[in-house]
Amino acid sequence: MTIKPFHLAFPVADLETTRAFYRDVLGAKIGRSSETWVDFDLFGHQLSAHRRADAAERAADATGQVDGHAVPIPHFGVVLSMEEFSALAERLSQRDDVDWIEKPMVRFRGEPGEQATLFLRDPSGNALEFKGFADMAAVFAA
């Protein structure tokens, strides 16, 4: 299965803070930009952060339930190999400036779709989830 890169545009309050977070905290590469938006390469996917004065106010506080845990809705993120996930989780765990929603954990242990997951917020309050799979064929397991 070959997965093509996705594109996501999302609101942010401040472009410089957003650049620093996605580049320095998450390890994204910075792409094209203007005075009102910036593109990032986040694990091969294109994220476009667009400045909006009300971005922090728009960040949702609604939740859904997954495997007995509340998860923020909406959220976005990337599915990684377990090796990539572990490296990211370790790097994030070493920082004292991460706004954790849910620290790294394993969901659906011993079931189809077993995955490592973590949730955090960017400086504008957008919720992000990163997942790690030992077997990428299990991403869509029923």
Secondary structure by P-SEA (a helix, b strand, c coil): ccccbbbbbbbbccaaaaaaaaacccccccccccccccccccccbbbbbbbbcccccccccbbbbccccccccbbbbbbbcaaaaaaaaaaaaaccccccccccccccccccccccccccccccbbbbbbbbbccccccccc
